[in-house]
Amino acid sequence: GIQVEQSPPDLILQEGANSTLRCNFSDSVNNLQWFHQNPWGQLINLFYIPSGTKQNGRLSATTVATERYSLLYISSSQTTDSGVYFCAVERNQGGKLIFGQGTELSVKP
Amino acid sequence: GAGVSQTPSNKVTEKGKYVELRCDPISGHTALYWYRQSLGQGPEFLIYFQGTGAADDSGLPNDRFFAVRPEGSVSTLKIQRTERGDSAVYLCASSLKRLAGGFGELFFGEGSRLTVL
C-alpha cells in the first residue's frame, strides 16, 4: 500500500517563528488532506489539497503531486498552533485516507 | 447536527465483553468513516460507508469488528469479545462526495475512548 512519511517528527518553536512541515508519499494520489489534532484530541481539517497551493490566514499548503510531496507552512506561530499535524492521502477515489505518523509541534510563549 | 457526534465519549469494559460505539455524521454527508487511533500514532483506517453499504472494510482487523449504517445516516461500530489490544480512541468522520469525483474534506468527531481491562 501507499506509504506516507512526515518530517520532522517533533518541532519546538518560539512564539512568532515560522515553520515548514513536510509530507512525502510513495505513489500518485487523488486526495491529500492536512489535519491538526489539538492537545484535547480533536482532529480539524486544515486543507484539502491534492495539488497546487492554498492559503488560509497564517497557514498555507503546497502539493507537488508529480514529485510526491506536500508542505504545510505555519507563519507567526502562536501557542494555540501546538498539537500534532497529520498528512493523509488516498491513491484512488475510493474514500480510504492513509495517515502519516504526524509532526508534533510545540509553540512556547 | 452541526458536527459529527460520537457516543459514548469514554467506555471502560472488561475483556470478553461486547461494545457498541455510535456515530452521528453531519447532516447530508453521504460518506462515513471509522478510524482507530492508538497513543502516539496516526489514525488507522477501519471501514467507510457510501450511503448504507460498506464500500471498503479492508481495515477491520478481524471478524470481531463489525459496523452498520442501516439508514445511511447514523453508524454503529460493534466489537465482540473485546481484548486489551482493542483499547484505543475510535474516531468517526464524514464527508461529501465531490462533483469532480472522489470525496472531499473529512470532518471528525471527538472520538470514543475505549479501555478494555
gemmi code that builds the backbone of each chain (N, CA, C; Angstrom):
import gemmi

chains = {
    "A": [
        ("GLY", (0.815, -1.201, 0.000), (0.000, 0.000, 0.000), (0.851, 1.254, 0.000)),
        ("ILE", (0.189, 2.378, -0.129), (0.899, 3.652, -0.194), (1.516, 3.980, 1.169)),
        ("GLN", (2.737, 4.547, 1.131), (3.437, 4.935, 2.348), (3.425, 6.454, 2.476)),
        ("VAL", (3.243, 6.936, 3.704), (3.220, 8.378, 3.972), (4.247, 8.666, 5.058)),
        ("GLU", (5.190, 9.533, 4.761), (6.230, 9.886, 5.732), (6.187, 11.381, 6.005)),
        ("GLN", (6.162, 11.724, 7.278), (6.128, 13.130, 7.658), (7.409, 13.500, 8.401)),
        ("SER", (7.853, 14.730, 8.155), (9.044, 15.213, 8.852), (8.901, 16.700, 9.161)),
        ("PRO", (9.553, 17.176, 10.248), (10.200, 16.351, 11.269), (9.158, 15.670, 12.151)),
        ("PRO", (9.544, 14.692, 12.953), (8.585, 14.068, 13.863), (8.200, 14.996, 15.014)),
        ("ASP", (9.133, 15.844, 15.429), (8.877, 16.780, 16.517), (9.483, 18.129, 16.172)),
        ("LEU", (8.832, 19.180, 16.683), (9.327, 20.531, 16.404), (8.943, 21.432, 17.570)),
        ("ILE", (9.928, 22.170, 18.060), (9.670, 23.135, 19.135), (9.992, 24.521, 18.596)),
        ("LEU", (9.047, 25.434, 18.735), (9.214, 26.788, 18.220), (8.949, 27.811, 19.304)),
        ("GLN", (9.571, 28.961, 19.135), (9.222, 30.113, 19.955), (8.060, 30.817, 19.272)),
        ("GLU", (7.163, 31.348, 20.052), (6.021, 32.075, 19.503), (6.508, 33.143, 18.528)),
        ("GLY", (5.841, 33.218, 17.375), (6.221, 34.197, 16.365), (7.090, 33.642, 15.256)),
        ("ALA", (7.664, 32.456, 15.478), (8.534, 31.856, 14.463), (7.697, 31.226, 13.355)),
        ("ASN", (8.377, 30.967, 12.227), (7.748, 30.294, 11.095), (8.245, 28.856, 11.018)),
        ("SER", (7.476, 27.982, 10.371), (7.908, 26.591, 10.232), (7.350, 25.984, 8.964)),
        ("THR", (8.022, 24.923, 8.509), (7.576, 24.155, 7.351), (7.551, 22.691, 7.715)),
        ("LEU", (6.413, 22.064, 7.498), (6.237, 20.634, 7.749), (6.116, 19.940, 6.398)),
        ("ARG", (6.711, 18.738, 6.321), (6.765, 18.061, 5.031), (6.054, 16.715, 5.098)),
        ("CYS", (5.449, 16.354, 3.959), (4.767, 15.060, 3.814), (5.214, 14.464, 2.484)),
        ("ASN", (5.849, 13.305, 2.540), (6.233, 12.569, 1.333), (5.333, 11.350, 1.200)),
        ("PHE", (4.953, 11.008, -0.025), (4.124, 9.832, -0.244), (4.691, 9.033, -1.415)),
        ("SER", (4.417, 7.739, -1.364), (5.146, 6.797, -2.226), (4.500, 6.538, -3.581)),
        ("ASP", (3.297, 7.084, -3.808), (2.612, 6.807, -5.066), (1.748, 8.021, -5.430)),
        ("SER", (1.252, 8.037, -6.645), (0.382, 9.142, -7.049), (-0.905, 9.111, -6.234)),
        ("VAL", (-1.442, 10.287, -5.960), (-2.632, 10.383, -5.113), (-3.688, 11.259, -5.767)),
        ("ASN", (-4.947, 10.981, -5.426), (-6.063, 11.800, -5.890), (-6.610, 12.696, -4.788)),
        ("ASN", (-6.134, 12.478, -3.585), (-6.698, 13.170, -2.439), (-5.577, 13.343, -1.424)),
        ("LEU", (-5.375, 14.560, -0.937), (-4.404, 14.804, 0.127), (-5.003, 15.851, 1.053)),
        ("GLN", (-4.972, 15.569, 2.330), (-5.534, 16.496, 3.305), (-4.553, 16.672, 4.454)),
        ("TRP", (-4.534, 17.864, 5.016), (-3.766, 18.178, 6.216), (-4.742, 18.389, 7.371)),
        ("PHE", (-4.369, 17.855, 8.535), (-5.190, 17.962, 9.736), (-4.332, 18.457, 10.900)),
        ("HIS", (-4.988, 19.121, 11.833), (-4.375, 19.496, 13.103), (-5.141, 18.783, 14.214)),
        ("GLN", (-4.397, 18.045, 15.044), (-5.021, 17.425, 16.223), (-4.594, 18.217, 17.442)),
        ("ASN", (-5.552, 18.858, 18.096), (-5.211, 19.707, 19.236), (-4.895, 18.860, 20.467)),
        ("PRO", (-4.392, 19.480, 21.519), (-3.997, 18.702, 22.709), (-5.148, 17.942, 23.349)),
        ("TRP", (-6.379, 18.260, 23.029), (-7.544, 17.547, 23.557), (-7.992, 16.419, 22.622)),
        ("GLY", (-7.274, 16.237, 21.522), (-7.542, 15.104, 20.648), (-8.438, 15.373, 19.457)),
        ("GLN", (-8.989, 16.554, 19.348), (-9.892, 16.862, 18.238), (-9.097, 17.066, 16.940)),
        ("LEU", (-9.510, 16.363, 15.902), (-8.882, 16.485, 14.576), (-9.642, 17.512, 13.752)),
        ("ILE", (-8.915, 18.527, 13.278), (-9.519, 19.596, 12.488), (-8.908, 19.580, 11.094)),
        ("ASN", (-9.773, 19.606, 10.083), (-9.294, 19.652, 8.713), (-8.743, 21.038, 8.396)),
        ("LEU", (-7.506, 21.082, 7.898), (-6.887, 22.356, 7.536), (-7.009, 22.632, 6.041)),
        ("PHE", (-6.638, 21.630, 5.228), (-6.636, 21.810, 3.781), (-6.992, 20.501, 3.086)),
        ("TYR", (-7.745, 20.638, 1.998), (-7.915, 19.588, 1.005), (-7.068, 20.048, -0.168)),
        ("ILE", (-5.943, 19.362, -0.460), (-5.001, 19.917, -1.426), (-4.260, 18.813, -2.183)),
        ("PRO", (-4.942, 18.131, -3.114), (-4.250, 17.100, -3.894), (-3.202, 17.661, -4.854)),
        ("SER", (-3.292, 18.963, -5.144), (-2.275, 19.627, -5.970), (-2.403, 21.130, -5.776)),
        ("GLY", (-1.346, 21.863, -6.138), (-1.411, 23.312, -6.095), (-1.138, 23.895, -4.725)),
        ("THR", (-1.528, 25.145, -4.561), (-1.269, 25.901, -3.344), (-2.551, 26.530, -2.831)),
        ("LYS", (-2.703, 26.501, -1.508), (-3.836, 27.159, -0.866), (-3.335, 27.915, 0.354)),
        ("GLN", (-4.053, 28.954, 0.713), (-3.712, 29.713, 1.917), (-4.959, 29.964, 2.726)),
        ("ASN", (-4.783, 29.917, 4.055), (-5.880, 30.230, 4.965), (-5.264, 30.929, 6.177)),
        ("GLY", (-5.303, 32.248, 6.161), (-4.717, 33.017, 7.253), (-3.220, 32.817, 7.334)),
        ("ARG", (-2.750, 32.390, 8.530), (-1.304, 32.182, 8.720), (-0.814, 30.835, 8.173)),
        ("LEU", (-1.725, 30.020, 7.723), (-1.362, 28.709, 7.201), (-1.463, 28.697, 5.690)),
        ("SER", (-0.529, 27.977, 5.079), (-0.631, 27.716, 3.648), (-0.069, 26.337, 3.373)),
        ("ALA", (-0.480, 25.767, 2.244), (-0.022, 24.431, 1.879), (0.235, 24.376, 0.389)),
        ("THR", (1.227, 23.578, 0.037), (1.566, 23.357, -1.373), (1.766, 21.877, -1.582)),
        ("THR", (1.145, 21.332, -2.623), (1.366, 19.940, -3.004), (1.923, 19.892, -4.416)),
        ("VAL", (3.068, 19.209, -4.539), (3.663, 18.974, -5.858), (3.442, 17.504, -6.164)),
        ("ALA", (2.329, 17.226, -6.810), (1.892, 15.847, -6.995), (2.894, 15.033, -7.824)),
        ("THR", (3.503, 15.673, -8.824), (4.435, 14.943, -9.691), (5.681, 14.501, -8.942)),
        ("GLU", (6.022, 15.226, -7.871), (7.200, 14.865, -7.077), (6.817, 14.210, -5.752)),
        ("ARG", (5.539, 13.991, -5.548), (5.025, 13.209, -4.426), (5.391, 13.789, -3.061)),
        ("TYR", (5.134, 15.090, -2.903), (5.294, 15.675, -1.586), (4.347, 16.856, -1.410)),
        ("SER", (4.112, 17.172, -0.141), (3.310, 18.333, 0.217), (3.980, 19.030, 1.385)),
        ("LEU", (3.829, 20.342, 1.440), (4.403, 21.162, 2.501), (3.302, 21.977, 3.167)),
        ("LEU", (3.388, 22.069, 4.479), (2.476, 22.918, 5.250), (3.330, 24.003, 5.903)),
        ("TYR", (2.982, 25.259, 5.636), (3.702, 26.390, 6.191), (2.871, 27.030, 7.299)),
        ("ILE", (3.526, 27.270, 8.419), (2.890, 27.993, 9.513), (3.709, 29.251, 9.757)),
        ("SER", (3.096, 30.397, 9.604), (3.811, 31.654, 9.842), (3.344, 32.285, 11.148)),
        ("SER", (4.247, 33.046, 11.754), (3.954, 33.770, 13.003), (3.239, 32.851, 13.994)),
        ("SER", (3.873, 31.730, 14.324), (3.220, 30.701, 15.131), (2.731, 31.245, 16.473)),
        ("GLN", (1.634, 30.664, 16.945), (1.027, 31.004, 18.227), (0.940, 29.744, 19.081)),
        ("THR", (0.808, 29.927, 20.381), (0.757, 28.766, 21.276), (-0.414, 27.854, 20.936)),
        ("THR", (-1.470, 28.430, 20.387), (-2.643, 27.624, 20.012), (-2.381, 26.756, 18.788)),
        ("ASP", (-1.259, 26.953, 18.112), (-0.893, 26.086, 16.987), (-0.311, 24.755, 17.475)),
        ("SER", (-0.019, 24.647, 18.736), (0.545, 23.405, 19.281), (-0.384, 22.238, 19.037)),
        ("GLY", (0.221, 21.058, 18.912), (-0.554, 19.840, 18.652), (0.174, 18.993, 17.626)),
        ("VAL", (-0.543, 18.066, 17.047), (0.049, 17.173, 16.051), (-0.579, 17.460, 14.699)),
        ("TYR", (0.277, 17.586, 13.687), (-0.175, 17.847, 12.328), (-0.037, 16.563, 11.514)),
        ("PHE", (-1.141, 16.153, 10.905), (-1.159, 14.939, 10.103), (-1.411, 15.258, 8.642)),
        ("CYS", (-0.718, 14.524, 7.809), (-0.977, 14.490, 6.379), (-1.667, 13.157, 6.098)),
        ("ALA", (-2.666, 13.158, 5.217), (-3.364, 11.930, 4.859), (-3.611, 11.921, 3.361)),
        ("VAL", (-3.421, 10.757, 2.742), (-3.545, 10.658, 1.291), (-4.422, 9.485, 0.891)),
        ("GLU", (-4.935, 9.586, -0.322), (-5.719, 8.496, -0.897), (-5.272, 8.326, -2.334)),
        ("ARG", (-4.996, 7.077, -2.725), (-4.470, 6.821, -4.059), (-5.576, 6.858, -5.110)),
        ("ASN", (-6.673, 6.194, -4.845), (-7.787, 6.157, -5.795), (-8.845, 7.144, -5.325)),
        ("GLN", (-10.046, 7.037, -5.845), (-11.117, 7.919, -5.379), (-12.105, 7.115, -4.555)),
        ("GLY", (-11.552, 6.208, -3.737), (-12.408, 5.293, -3.009), (-12.716, 5.676, -1.586)),
        ("GLY", (-12.140, 6.757, -1.085), (-12.512, 7.209, 0.251), (-11.634, 6.727, 1.383)),
        ("LYS", (-10.588, 5.959, 1.103), (-9.758, 5.404, 2.181), (-8.499, 6.254, 2.326)),
        ("LEU", (-8.517, 7.177, 3.283), (-7.355, 8.018, 3.533), (-6.346, 7.286, 4.411)),
        ("ILE", (-5.075, 7.373, 4.034), (-3.993, 6.791, 4.813), (-3.219, 7.932, 5.460)),
        ("PHE", (-3.081, 7.858, 6.785), (-2.438, 8.917, 7.557), (-0.952, 8.642, 7.770)),
        ("GLY", (-0.175, 9.731, 7.801), (1.205, 9.646, 8.252), (1.264, 9.571, 9.773)),
        ("GLN", (2.475, 9.535, 10.299), (2.669, 9.421, 11.747), (2.571, 10.767, 12.453)),
        ("GLY", (2.566, 11.839, 11.684), (2.364, 13.153, 12.271), (3.643, 13.882, 12.640)),
        ("THR", (3.528, 15.196, 12.756), (4.575, 16.064, 13.297), (4.012, 16.718, 14.547)),
        ("GLU", (4.681, 16.492, 15.671), (4.218, 17.108, 16.919), (4.877, 18.456, 17.097)),
        ("LEU", (4.068, 19.503, 17.106), (4.554, 20.876, 17.211), (4.245, 21.428, 18.592)),
        ("SER", (5.252, 22.026, 19.192), (5.070, 22.715, 20.473), (5.536, 24.147, 20.304)),
        ("VAL", (4.637, 25.106, 20.526), (4.972, 26.521, 20.413), (5.049, 27.101, 21.812)),
        ("LYS", (6.221, 27.612, 22.158), (6.457, 28.161, 23.510), (6.225, 29.668, 23.524)),
        ("PRO", (5.624, 30.185, 24.625), (5.378, 31.637, 24.706), (6.663, 32.406, 24.933)),
    ],
    "B": [
        ("GLY", (-27.027, 17.491, 12.839), (-26.367, 18.354, 13.785), (-25.268, 19.157, 13.128)),
        ("ALA", (-24.652, 20.055, 13.906), (-23.638, 20.935, 13.367), (-22.347, 20.195, 13.057)),
        ("GLY", (-22.016, 19.190, 13.852), (-20.775, 18.466, 13.657), (-21.015, 16.979, 13.785)),
        ("VAL", (-19.922, 16.204, 13.680), (-20.007, 14.758, 13.868), (-20.079, 14.471, 15.370)),
        ("SER", (-21.056, 13.697, 15.750), (-21.273, 13.398, 17.162), (-20.991, 11.927, 17.435)),
        ("GLN", (-20.192, 11.641, 18.476), (-19.885, 10.261, 18.824), (-20.247, 9.997, 20.286)),
        ("THR", (-20.821, 8.834, 20.512), (-21.136, 8.403, 21.880), (-20.807, 6.932, 22.052)),
        ("PRO", (-20.377, 6.519, 23.245), (-20.023, 7.377, 24.371), (-18.667, 8.043, 24.137)),
        ("SER", (-18.341, 9.048, 24.920), (-17.024, 9.660, 24.787), (-15.963, 8.789, 25.439)),
        ("ASN", (-16.374, 8.067, 26.478), (-15.474, 7.138, 27.166), (-16.227, 5.853, 27.469)),
        ("LYS", (-15.528, 4.731, 27.281), (-16.126, 3.442, 27.603), (-15.051, 2.553, 28.217)),
        ("VAL", (-15.323, 2.087, 29.422), (-14.421, 1.138, 30.081), (-15.170, -0.176, 30.170)),
        ("THR", (-14.539, -1.242, 29.709), (-15.194, -2.535, 29.724), (-14.191, -3.609, 30.119)),
        ("GLU", (-14.703, -4.785, 30.374), (-13.843, -5.894, 30.739), (-13.573, -6.773, 29.532)),
        ("LYS", (-12.442, -7.384, 29.540), (-12.051, -8.321, 28.470), (-13.168, -9.334, 28.253)),
        ("GLY", (-13.498, -9.553, 26.967), (-14.519, -10.525, 26.626), (-15.906, -9.937, 26.434)),
        ("LYS", (-16.125, -8.710, 26.850), (-17.444, -8.085, 26.733), (-17.678, -7.554, 25.319)),
        ("TYR", (-18.960, -7.238, 25.053), (-19.393, -6.677, 23.769), (-19.561, -5.168, 23.921)),
        ("VAL", (-19.137, -4.422, 22.883), (-19.189, -2.958, 22.931), (-19.799, -2.410, 21.644)),
        ("GLU", (-20.592, -1.371, 21.769), (-21.114, -0.637, 20.611), (-20.721, 0.821, 20.726)),
        ("LEU", (-20.235, 1.375, 19.637), (-19.882, 2.791, 19.564), (-20.711, 3.418, 18.452)),
        ("ARG", (-21.255, 4.587, 18.750), (-22.203, 5.207, 17.821), (-21.624, 6.472, 17.211)),
        ("CYS", (-21.993, 6.717, 15.951), (-21.560, 7.920, 15.244), (-22.738, 8.531, 14.508)),
        ("ASP", (-22.948, 9.824, 14.725), (-23.986, 10.579, 14.021), (-23.276, 11.605, 13.136)),
        ("PRO", (-23.291, 11.415, 11.814), (-22.479, 12.286, 10.939), (-23.140, 13.643, 10.724)),
        ("ILE", (-22.449, 14.505, 10.028), (-23.005, 15.792, 9.632), (-24.163, 15.538, 8.665)),
        ("SER", (-25.256, 16.225, 8.888), (-26.441, 16.028, 8.070), (-26.127, 16.251, 6.587)),
        ("GLY", (-26.530, 15.279, 5.768), (-26.317, 15.398, 4.331), (-25.033, 14.782, 3.831)),
        ("HIS", (-24.111, 14.432, 4.736), (-22.869, 13.795, 4.305), (-23.153, 12.334, 3.961)),
        ("THR", (-22.786, 11.958, 2.736), (-23.095, 10.603, 2.286), (-22.037, 9.588, 2.707)),
        ("ALA", (-20.808, 10.050, 2.907), (-19.731, 9.136, 3.264), (-19.449, 9.208, 4.762)),
        ("LEU", (-19.247, 8.035, 5.370), (-18.959, 7.953, 6.808), (-17.791, 6.992, 6.991)),
        ("TYR", (-16.864, 7.376, 7.862), (-15.624, 6.624, 8.041), (-15.436, 6.299, 9.518)),
        ("TRP", (-14.822, 5.153, 9.778), (-14.345, 4.802, 11.120), (-12.827, 4.630, 11.055)),
        ("TYR", (-12.152, 5.261, 12.013), (-10.719, 5.129, 12.196), (-10.443, 4.755, 13.646)),
        ("ARG", (-9.253, 4.228, 13.869), (-8.825, 3.898, 15.230), (-7.458, 4.537, 15.437)),
        ("GLN", (-7.275, 5.147, 16.613), (-6.005, 5.815, 16.890), (-5.450, 5.351, 18.228)),
        ("SER", (-4.253, 4.805, 18.172), (-3.536, 4.435, 19.389), (-2.594, 5.570, 19.757)),
        ("LEU", (-2.165, 5.570, 21.012), (-1.339, 6.655, 21.535), (-0.068, 6.825, 20.708)),
        ("GLY", (0.171, 8.067, 20.247), (1.397, 8.362, 19.513), (1.383, 7.965, 18.053)),
        ("GLN", (0.228, 7.482, 17.578), (0.124, 7.030, 16.189), (-0.863, 7.890, 15.416)),
        ("GLY", (-0.772, 7.819, 14.082), (-1.786, 8.448, 13.259), (-3.035, 7.584, 13.212)),
        ("PRO", (-4.180, 8.170, 12.858), (-5.398, 7.371, 12.732), (-5.222, 6.250, 11.706)),
        ("GLU", (-5.796, 5.104, 12.030), (-5.712, 3.903, 11.194), (-7.102, 3.615, 10.637)),
        ("PHE", (-7.203, 3.517, 9.305), (-8.487, 3.285, 8.642), (-9.079, 1.938, 9.040)),
        ("LEU", (-10.388, 1.926, 9.318), (-11.096, 0.675, 9.590), (-12.080, 0.355, 8.472)),
        ("ILE", (-13.020, 1.278, 8.216), (-14.101, 0.998, 7.271), (-14.699, 2.318, 6.822)),
        ("TYR", (-15.263, 2.349, 5.590), (-16.052, 3.510, 5.238), (-17.309, 3.087, 4.492)),
        ("PHE", (-18.336, 3.889, 4.649), (-19.646, 3.672, 4.052), (-19.929, 4.766, 3.034)),
        ("GLN", (-20.497, 4.349, 1.917), (-21.078, 5.285, 0.977), (-22.578, 4.969, 0.998)),
        ("GLY", (-23.352, 5.824, 1.635), (-24.754, 5.502, 1.838), (-24.891, 4.423, 2.903)),
        ("THR", (-25.676, 3.398, 2.623), (-25.920, 2.334, 3.600), (-24.898, 1.208, 3.526)),
        ("GLY", (-24.207, 1.095, 2.415), (-23.321, -0.040, 2.214), (-21.883, 0.253, 2.591)),
        ("ALA", (-21.196, -0.783, 3.084), (-19.771, -0.656, 3.388), (-19.002, -0.731, 2.076)),
        ("ALA", (-18.427, 0.399, 1.667), (-17.718, 0.457, 0.393), (-16.313, -0.130, 0.496)),
        ("ASP", (-15.731, -0.065, 1.692), (-14.378, -0.599, 1.896), (-14.244, -0.944, 3.361)),
        ("ASP", (-14.152, -2.227, 3.675), (-13.984, -2.658, 5.078), (-12.633, -3.329, 5.281)),
        ("SER", (-11.680, -2.986, 4.420), (-10.388, -3.675, 4.432), (-9.560, -3.404, 5.682)),
        ("GLY", (-9.910, -2.374, 6.442), (-9.148, -2.045, 7.636), (-9.626, -2.719, 8.908)),
        ("LEU", (-10.767, -3.392, 8.864), (-11.251, -4.086, 10.062), (-10.248, -5.178, 10.424)),
        ("PRO", (-9.754, -5.186, 11.662), (-8.644, -6.092, 11.999), (-9.014, -7.573, 12.001)),
        ("ASN", (-10.237, -7.914, 12.338), (-10.659, -9.321, 12.358), (-12.177, -9.360, 12.433)),
        ("ASP", (-12.722, -10.586, 12.497), (-14.182, -10.719, 12.439), (-14.870, -10.364, 13.753)),
        ("ARG", (-14.131, -9.924, 14.767), (-14.791, -9.437, 15.986), (-15.342, -8.022, 15.788)),
        ("PHE", (-14.863, -7.371, 14.739), (-15.264, -5.985, 14.458), (-16.301, -5.985, 13.329)),
        ("PHE", (-17.350, -5.193, 13.531), (-18.407, -5.097, 12.529), (-19.023, -3.712, 12.626)),
        ("ALA", (-19.442, -3.158, 11.501), (-20.071, -1.842, 11.522), (-21.276, -1.843, 10.605)),
        ("VAL", (-22.287, -1.062, 10.972), (-23.508, -0.957, 10.186), (-23.909, 0.495, 10.049)),
        ("ARG", (-24.685, 0.753, 9.014), (-25.246, 2.083, 8.771), (-26.585, 1.876, 8.054)),
        ("PRO", (-27.570, 1.358, 8.781), (-28.789, 0.814, 8.145), (-29.620, 1.822, 7.369)),
        ("GLU", (-29.624, 3.078, 7.764), (-30.458, 4.058, 7.067), (-29.634, 5.134, 6.382)),
        ("GLY", (-28.334, 4.908, 6.273), (-27.484, 5.844, 5.552), (-27.121, 7.085, 6.325)),
        ("SER", (-27.378, 7.071, 7.633), (-27.013, 8.229, 8.451), (-26.170, 7.760, 9.632)),
        ("VAL", (-26.813, 7.448, 10.758), (-26.093, 7.002, 11.953), (-25.409, 5.661, 11.689)),
        ("SER", (-24.222, 5.501, 12.262), (-23.495, 4.244, 12.143), (-23.127, 3.732, 13.527)),
        ("THR", (-23.052, 2.417, 13.648), (-22.618, 1.782, 14.892), (-21.457, 0.850, 14.597)),
        ("LEU", (-20.387, 1.002, 15.362), (-19.245, 0.085, 15.297), (-19.405, -0.899, 16.449)),
        ("LYS", (-19.372, -2.176, 16.120), (-19.614, -3.217, 17.114), (-18.356, -4.053, 17.281)),
        ("ILE", (-17.972, -4.271, 18.531), (-16.792, -5.078, 18.820), (-17.205, -6.196, 19.760)),
        ("GLN", (-17.008, -7.427, 19.306), (-17.348, -8.597, 20.117), (-16.110, -9.094, 20.853)),
        ("ARG", (-16.350, -9.740, 21.987), (-15.266, -10.417, 22.737), (-14.029, -9.521, 22.817)),
        ("THR", (-14.220, -8.346, 23.395), (-13.144, -7.341, 23.412), (-11.865, -7.892, 24.040)),
        ("GLU", (-10.747, -7.403, 23.525), (-9.424, -7.764, 24.031), (-8.710, -6.481, 24.460)),
        ("ARG", (-7.695, -6.638, 25.317), (-6.966, -5.469, 25.814), (-6.357, -4.674, 24.665)),
        ("GLY", (-5.957, -5.353, 23.606), (-5.369, -4.686, 22.444), (-6.354, -3.844, 21.657)),
        ("ASP", (-7.642, -3.951, 21.967), (-8.644, -3.119, 21.287), (-8.700, -1.720, 21.891)),
        ("SER", (-8.039, -1.522, 23.013), (-8.052, -0.212, 23.677), (-7.436, 0.837, 22.751)),
        ("ALA", (-8.187, 1.909, 22.508), (-7.765, 2.960, 21.576), (-8.858, 4.016, 21.565)),
        ("VAL", (-8.611, 5.087, 20.809), (-9.664, 6.056, 20.527), (-10.243, 5.720, 19.153)),
        ("TYR", (-11.546, 5.544, 19.115), (-12.227, 5.229, 17.860), (-12.839, 6.514, 17.332)),
        ("LEU", (-12.405, 6.892, 16.139), (-12.792, 8.159, 15.532), (-13.752, 7.913, 14.373)),
        ("CYS", (-14.749, 8.760, 14.288), (-15.680, 8.726, 13.173), (-15.551, 10.019, 12.399)),
        ("ALA", (-15.700, 9.956, 11.089), (-15.645, 11.146, 10.246), (-16.703, 11.033, 9.157)),
        ("SER", (-17.078, 12.176, 8.600), (-17.993, 12.156, 7.465), (-17.536, 13.159, 6.418)),
        ("SER", (-17.995, 12.969, 5.191), (-17.637, 13.896, 4.116), (-18.695, 13.857, 3.029)),
        ("LEU", (-18.619, 14.857, 2.168), (-19.463, 14.899, 0.982), (-18.704, 14.296, -0.191)),
        ("LYS", (-19.457, 13.808, -1.164), (-18.832, 13.364, -2.404), (-18.625, 14.597, -3.276)),
        ("ARG", (-17.476, 14.679, -3.910), (-17.161, 15.834, -4.733), (-17.784, 15.673, -6.120)),
        ("LEU", (-18.231, 16.803, -6.686), (-18.815, 16.769, -8.026), (-17.815, 16.248, -9.050)),
        ("ALA", (-16.538, 16.578, -8.827), (-15.490, 16.179, -9.770), (-15.067, 14.736, -9.561)),
        ("GLY", (-15.670, 14.073, -8.566), (-15.288, 12.690, -8.275), (-14.499, 12.619, -6.990)),
        ("GLY", (-14.541, 11.465, -6.352), (-13.833, 11.311, -5.093), (-14.574, 11.981, -3.957)),
        ("PHE", (-13.889, 12.110, -2.840), (-14.500, 12.621, -1.615), (-13.791, 13.867, -1.140)),
        ("GLY", (-14.523, 14.720, -0.459), (-13.990, 15.990, 0.000), (-13.400, 15.905, 1.385)),
        ("GLU", (-13.355, 17.065, 2.035), (-12.740, 17.153, 3.358), (-13.440, 16.225, 4.352)),
        ("LEU", (-12.619, 15.582, 5.168), (-13.164, 14.772, 6.252), (-13.352, 15.643, 7.489)),
        ("PHE", (-14.516, 15.482, 8.125), (-14.795, 16.166, 9.382), (-14.928, 15.097, 10.453)),
        ("PHE", (-14.094, 15.210, 11.490), (-14.027, 14.192, 12.526), (-14.845, 14.568, 13.754)),
        ("GLY", (-15.367, 13.544, 14.421), (-15.936, 13.712, 15.743), (-14.833, 13.728, 16.793)),
        ("GLU", (-15.248, 13.844, 18.048), (-14.267, 13.932, 19.145), (-13.751, 12.567, 19.577)),
        ("GLY", (-14.344, 11.519, 19.057), (-13.840, 10.185, 19.340), (-14.489, 9.529, 20.544)),
        ("SER", (-14.406, 8.202, 20.558), (-14.822, 7.396, 21.705), (-13.597, 6.664, 22.225)),
        ("ARG", (-13.233, 6.976, 23.470), (-12.042, 6.324, 24.042), (-12.476, 5.009, 24.679)),
        ("LEU", (-11.959, 3.905, 24.148), (-12.299, 2.576, 24.665), (-11.131, 2.033, 25.462)),
        ("THR", (-11.415, 1.608, 26.683), (-10.419, 0.967, 27.533), (-10.927, -0.419, 27.895)),
        ("VAL", (-10.151, -1.432, 27.557), (-10.513, -2.807, 27.877), (-9.585, -3.292, 28.986)),
        ("LEU", (-10.182, -3.613, 30.128), (-9.391, -4.023, 31.298), (-9.110, -5.523, 31.305)),
    ],
}
model = gemmi.Model(1)
for chain_id, residues in chains.items():
    chain = gemmi.Chain(chain_id)
    for i, (resn, *xyz) in enumerate(residues, 1):
        res = gemmi.Residue()
        res.name, res.seqid = resn, gemmi.SeqId(i, " ")
        for name, pos in zip(("N", "CA", "C"), xyz):
            atom = gemmi.Atom()
            atom.name, atom.element = name, gemmi.Element(name[0])
            atom.pos, atom.b_iso = gemmi.Position(*pos), 0.0
            res.add_atom(atom)
        chain.add_residue(res)
    model.add_chain(chain)
structure = gemmi.Structure()
structure.add_model(model)
structure.setup_entities()
